[in-house]
Amino acid sequence: MKHRVMSLRLPTSAQDVLLALFITVMSVQGTIVRNAGEVVQRPLTDLGNLGFVLLIVSGMVVAVRRRWPVLVFVTTALASLVYYGLDFPDGPGWLGLFVALYSLAAYGDGRRSLIIAGVGTTVLAIAWLVAAADIEPRAAIGWVFFRIGASVMSAALGESVRSRQVIATEAQKRAELAERTRDEEARARVDAERLRIAREVHDTVAHAIAIINVQSGVTAHVLDKRPDVAREALRAIEQTSSRALQEMRAILGVLRDDNGDDGREPYPGLGQIDELAAKAREAGLEVELEETSPAAPLPSAVGSAAYRIVQESITNVVRHAGPTRVTVALNPGIEALEIRVTDEGSRAAPGHDSASSSDSGPGRGIVGMRERCQLLGGELDAGPLPGGGFEVRARLPLALTGVRL
């Protein structure tokens, strides 16, 4: 129904032409009817039908009021000054002027249009009052004050319409900006969540694959000679893969569209460091833990990040150095948690330590650890030691504001 009404609506230009014709007819016909049978100082036919010409021009120029509002107002104002200055008979010839004043304020550019309307109305008021100085009867001067008041009201009405349109336009722009901002924030949250999931998947899979790779190598080496050792290695592979699958379900579970309790386990934290060290020992590392009990419970984001940093550091040792001695130091202070993971380097060949690359090529382990630290406002440093080996040092602030891991 709405589309049908819109299709029947005339174009704006056609509406203005019809309005101009209506005003012209009303001005001419209304002036003739109002002064019929009365003696006037100057009839419309005087000076070569100048009165009719002024009324027609004042009405027809309204057809272009939206395109040239200033020109339309100036034209109607001059026509009114000449018309009443030459003492042509009074009538509704001011209709075009009132519409022009309204259009000037409504379709103009605000401040400049109001100044033009104010100056023009003042000039018109003075000219009208001067022209009506000797008007008879004196009560007829009331029509002069009516023209002045109606001119002011026309300009005020046009400014009101323009202001409402400006407010509506600004409100629409603010709404569009807010919508774009919400979309950008939503995309940023999605990107952050994807990055978090990618880090979690990398840490979990890389650690599990490194342990499984070591244990499978042990199994292949001792399968025929020492089946009991091979059996333990296979059991370690089973446990490691099972734990990795559980963590993957917990990580990827956020992608499922359900709100109920799906049995997902919480993300690992400092409470699982002992278990992590035990798995590393099964992979052939000599892991020494140096832990200091915190004075207060650590934020879960800090604990999870610390676990992943230690996990990735041990994974890198397994991949690049092989069986060696690793020291994991966790020192929670008042303001930050200090993490240090140090290994003694490879024992397989002289001069080969944990800083060297393995056959698997470069990865994103250190980059991911640094991103975790930066996300919490901390810092991470990693590099080879002068005497051989590799060290990872991280500092995680305990005062977190709006951080999501």
Solvent accessible surface area in square Angstrom, and as a share of the most:
residue,aa,sasa,rsa
1,M,171,0.76
2,K,154,0.65
3,H,157,0.70
4,R,163,0.59
5,V,84,0.48
6,M,109,0.49
7,S,87,0.56
8,L,140,0.70
9,R,156,0.57
10,L,91,0.45
11,P,87,0.54
12,T,65,0.38
13,S,78,0.50
14,A,33,0.25
15,Q,57,0.25
16,D,4,0.02
17,V,67,0.39
18,L,98,0.49
19,L,55,0.27
20,A,0,0.00
21,L,83,0.41
22,F,120,0.50
23,I,4,0.02
24,T,15,0.09
25,V,94,0.54
26,M,80,0.36
27,S,2,0.01
28,V,27,0.16
29,Q,97,0.43
30,G,19,0.19
31,T,1,0.01
32,I,76,0.39
33,V,93,0.53
34,R,96,0.35
35,N,21,0.11
36,A,72,0.56
37,G,92,0.88
38,E,112,0.50
39,V,155,0.89
40,V,47,0.27
41,Q,140,0.62
42,R,65,0.24
43,P,61,0.38
44,L,14,0.07
45,T,83,0.48
46,D,52,0.27
47,L,98,0.49
48,G,68,0.65
49,N,74,0.38
50,L,50,0.25
51,G,0,0.00
52,F,50,0.21
53,V,70,0.40
54,L,22,0.11
55,L,4,0.02
56,I,76,0.39
57,V,63,0.36
58,S,9,0.06
59,G,1,0.01
60,M,74,0.33
61,V,27,0.15
62,V,0,0.00
63,A,26,0.21
64,V,54,0.31
65,R,18,0.07
66,R,83,0.30
67,R,177,0.65
68,W,124,0.43
69,P,17,0.11
70,V,43,0.25
71,L,103,0.51
72,V,0,0.00
73,F,5,0.02
74,V,63,0.36
75,T,35,0.20
76,T,1,0.00
77,A,11,0.08
78,L,102,0.51
79,A,8,0.07
80,S,11,0.07
81,L,47,0.24
82,V,63,0.36
83,Y,8,0.03
84,Y,21,0.08
85,G,48,0.46
86,L,56,0.28
87,D,61,0.32
88,F,7,0.03
89,P,12,0.07
90,D,32,0.17
91,G,4,0.04
92,P,23,0.14
93,G,13,0.13
94,W,32,0.11
95,L,45,0.22
96,G,1,0.01
97,L,1,0.01
98,F,23,0.10
99,V,33,0.19
100,A,0,0.00
101,L,0,0.00
102,Y,52,0.20
103,S,0,0.00
104,L,0,0.00
105,A,0,0.00
106,A,4,0.03
107,Y,70,0.27
108,G,22,0.21
109,D,86,0.44
110,G,3,0.03
111,R,195,0.71
112,R,133,0.48
113,S,1,0.01
114,L,68,0.34
115,I,95,0.48
116,I,42,0.21
117,A,3,0.02
118,G,39,0.37
119,V,90,0.52
120,G,14,0.14
121,T,14,0.08
122,T,77,0.45
123,V,75,0.43
124,L,1,0.01
125,A,15,0.12
126,I,103,0.52
127,A,33,0.26
128,W,2,0.01
129,L,68,0.34
130,V,104,0.60
131,A,32,0.25
132,A,6,0.05
133,A,69,0.54
134,D,102,0.53
135,I,46,0.24
136,E,134,0.60
137,P,94,0.59
138,R,118,0.43
139,A,90,0.70
140,A,25,0.20
141,I,40,0.20
142,G,38,0.37
143,W,107,0.37
144,V,3,0.02
145,F,115,0.48
146,F,93,0.39
147,R,7,0.03
148,I,34,0.17
149,G,31,0.30
150,A,16,0.12
151,S,0,0.00
152,V,82,0.47
153,M,139,0.62
154,S,18,0.11
155,A,15,0.11
156,A,60,0.47
157,L,107,0.53
158,G,0,0.00
159,E,38,0.17
160,S,51,0.33
161,V,35,0.20
162,R,51,0.19
163,S,38,0.24
164,R,169,0.62
165,Q,93,0.41
166,V,60,0.34
167,I,108,0.55
168,A,61,0.48
169,T,65,0.38
170,E,83,0.37
171,A,42,0.33
172,Q,111,0.49
173,K,126,0.53
174,R,144,0.53
175,A,60,0.47
176,E,80,0.36
177,L,99,0.49
178,A,40,0.31
179,E,83,0.37
180,R,129,0.47
181,T,53,0.31
182,R,133,0.49
183,D,61,0.31
184,E,95,0.43
185,E,86,0.39
186,A,39,0.30
187,R,139,0.51
188,A,59,0.46
189,R,143,0.52
190,V,71,0.41
191,D,79,0.41
192,A,61,0.47
193,E,33,0.15
194,R,161,0.59
195,L,82,0.41
196,R,11,0.04
197,I,17,0.09
198,A,56,0.44
199,R,17,0.06
200,E,2,0.01
201,V,41,0.23
202,H,60,0.27
203,D,8,0.04
204,T,3,0.02
205,V,60,0.34
206,A,19,0.15
207,H,13,0.06
208,A,6,0.05
209,I,102,0.52
210,A,6,0.05
211,I,2,0.01
212,I,42,0.21
213,N,101,0.52
214,V,33,0.19
215,Q,6,0.03
216,S,47,0.30
217,G,41,0.39
218,V,55,0.32
219,T,14,0.08
220,A,83,0.65
221,H,146,0.65
222,V,18,0.11
223,L,95,0.47
224,D,134,0.70
225,K,169,0.72
226,R,135,0.49
227,P,73,0.46
228,D,76,0.40
229,V,40,0.23
230,A,2,0.01
231,R,132,0.48
232,E,104,0.47
233,A,4,0.03
234,L,94,0.47
235,R,98,0.36
236,A,6,0.05
237,I,32,0.16
238,E,115,0.51
239,Q,79,0.35
240,T,9,0.05
241,S,38,0.24
242,S,49,0.31
243,R,59,0.21
244,A,15,0.11
245,L,106,0.53
246,Q,64,0.28
247,E,11,0.05
248,M,42,0.19
249,R,145,0.53
250,A,10,0.08
251,I,1,0.00
252,L,69,0.34
253,G,2,0.02
254,V,59,0.34
255,L,121,0.60
256,R,122,0.45
257,D,148,0.77
258,D,70,0.36
259,N,159,0.82
260,G,56,0.54
261,D,142,0.74
262,D,49,0.26
263,G,61,0.58
264,R,94,0.34
265,E,82,0.37
266,P,121,0.76
267,Y,82,0.31
268,P,6,0.04
269,G,16,0.16
270,L,44,0.22
271,G,70,0.67
272,Q,62,0.28
273,I,2,0.01
274,D,86,0.45
275,E,75,0.33
276,L,5,0.02
277,A,1,0.01
278,A,43,0.34
279,K,33,0.14
280,A,0,0.00
281,R,112,0.41
282,E,82,0.37
283,A,5,0.04
284,G,36,0.35
285,L,6,0.03
286,E,80,0.36
287,V,11,0.07
288,E,66,0.30
289,L,45,0.22
290,E,71,0.32
291,E,89,0.40
292,T,77,0.45
293,S,101,0.65
294,P,59,0.37
295,A,119,0.92
296,A,62,0.48
297,P,131,0.82
298,L,35,0.17
299,P,46,0.29
300,S,101,0.65
301,A,16,0.12
302,V,0,0.00
303,G,7,0.07
304,S,10,0.06
305,A,0,0.00
306,A,0,0.00
307,Y,9,0.04
308,R,1,0.00
309,I,0,0.00
310,V,1,0.01
311,Q,5,0.02
312,E,1,0.00
313,S,3,0.02
314,I,1,0.01
315,T,0,0.00
316,N,24,0.12
317,V,7,0.04
318,V,12,0.07
319,R,68,0.25
320,H,34,0.15
321,A,8,0.06
322,G,17,0.16
323,P,83,0.52
324,T,0,0.00
325,R,88,0.32
326,V,0,0.00
327,T,25,0.14
328,V,0,0.00
329,A,1,0.01
330,L,5,0.03
331,N,70,0.36
332,P,23,0.15
333,G,42,0.40
334,I,171,0.87
335,E,125,0.56
336,A,6,0.05
337,L,1,0.00
338,E,74,0.33
339,I,4,0.02
340,R,85,0.31
341,V,3,0.02
342,T,25,0.14
343,D,4,0.02
344,E,99,0.45
345,G,2,0.02
346,S,18,0.11
347,R,134,0.49
348,A,97,0.75
349,A,47,0.36
350,P,140,0.88
351,G,90,0.86
352,H,70,0.31
353,D,31,0.16
354,S,10,0.07
355,A,48,0.37
356,S,36,0.23
357,S,85,0.55
358,S,32,0.21
359,D,158,0.82
360,S,78,0.50
361,G,21,0.20
362,P,131,0.82
363,G,52,0.50
364,R,138,0.50
365,G,7,0.07
366,I,57,0.29
367,V,64,0.36
368,G,12,0.12
369,M,3,0.01
370,R,82,0.30
371,E,45,0.20
372,R,2,0.01
373,C,0,0.00
374,Q,114,0.51
375,L,76,0.38
376,L,6,0.03
377,G,59,0.57
378,G,13,0.13
379,E,111,0.50
380,L,16,0.08
381,D,72,0.37
382,A,23,0.18
383,G,19,0.19
384,P,85,0.54
385,L,52,0.26
386,P,144,0.91
387,G,83,0.80
388,G,28,0.27
389,G,0,0.00
390,F,30,0.12
391,E,20,0.09
392,V,5,0.03
393,R,97,0.35
394,A,5,0.04
395,R,87,0.32
396,L,0,0.00
397,P,24,0.15
398,L,33,0.16
399,A,89,0.69
400,L,45,0.22
401,T,123,0.72
402,G,90,0.86
403,V,45,0.26
404,R,170,0.62
405,L,26,0.13
